[in-house]
Amino acid sequence: MEQLLNRICVAKFDELPENLGRRVHVGEGNLEIAIFKLANGNIKAIENRCPHKGGVLSEGIVSGELVFCPMHDWKISTCDGKAQGPDIGCVKTYKVEVEDNDVYLLIEK
């Protein structure tokens, strides 16, 4: 069965700062996502709440493909959403497409 996705434009690629997060509200504001432009130019999108205590990940420090939660320094992978050991937990990740200069989130319908 094919998964149906909404393709939502959320940013301009050249306006995203490198290694800093941006908070994006999708839909009617119910879904909050953190978007990151990594040093290698890849765009990653993850749930904007740390699995530990709900820290706002878009405000965290980015190093490589990891974001450090600003509350308790948990390291979360922007690729698979998993907390790095010894911590455990996971946040949802979202597919991203870049076309021309537009950054799109692919969200399940």
N, C-alpha and C positions, 0 to 999 in steps of 0.2 A: 504494500500500500504506500503510495507516494505521500510525503509530508507536504502540507500546504504552508507556505511562508509568506508573510508580509515583508516587503522590501521598503524600508523607511530611511529616507535621507536624514542624517543627523548632524553632519558637519562638512566643512570643506577641508580637504586633506592639507592644503598649504596653510590653513589657519590653526591646525592643531599643534601645540607646542610639543617638542620632543621631550620624552621622559617625564611628562607631567600628565596627570589625569584630568578628565573633563566629565562632569556629571551630565547625564542625559535622561530626561523623563520621556517615556514612550507611552503612547495611548492616551488615556485620560489622566496621566500623572501617576498611575498605580505602579508602574514598573520603572525602577531607577537603575540605570546602568552606568558603569564607569568605562570610559573609552581612553585608550592609551596609544600614542604613537611612540613606538620603541625606537631606540637609537639606530636600529637596522632598517627603519622605515616601515616595518610591519605595523598594522593597526590591530589592536586586540580589544575585545569587549567582554566584560564580566559583570556579574551582579555586584552592586555597589555597597554591599554589607559584608563585613568580615564574619565568618562562621563562629568566631569566638564570642565576641560581645557586641557585634553589630557596628564596628568602626566603619567610617566612611572611606572606602578604599580609593576613591578618586582623589582624596587628599593625602594619600600615602606617597612615600618615596619610591621611585622606580629604579631598579638596578637589573640590567639585562632584561630577562623576561619575567622578573619577579616584582611584585609591589609589596611594600612593607606597610602593614596596617598602622595608622597613626596613633592608635590607642595603646596597643601592647606589643607592637613590633613583630606580629606574626608575618611570615613570608608566604604570599599566595602567588601561585603560578598564573600568569595571564594567558597561558596556553591551554591548560586543562582545568584550572580553577582549584587545584588541590593545595592545601596547606602543606608546607614543607616541614619535615621532621625536626624535632620530636613532636611538633603539633599535629593534630589531626582535624580534618574537616574539609569541606569543599564548598565552593560557590559555583553557580551556574555560569557557563560560558556561552557566548553568542557568536554566530557566524557574522563575518563582516566582508563586504565587497567594496572595492574602490573602482569607480568608473569615472574617467576624465578626472575631475578634481573633487568629485562627490563621494562621501563616505556613507555607505548604506548598512544598516543593521538588518539581518534576516531573522524575523521573529515569527514563531509559530502562530498560525491563525486560530 
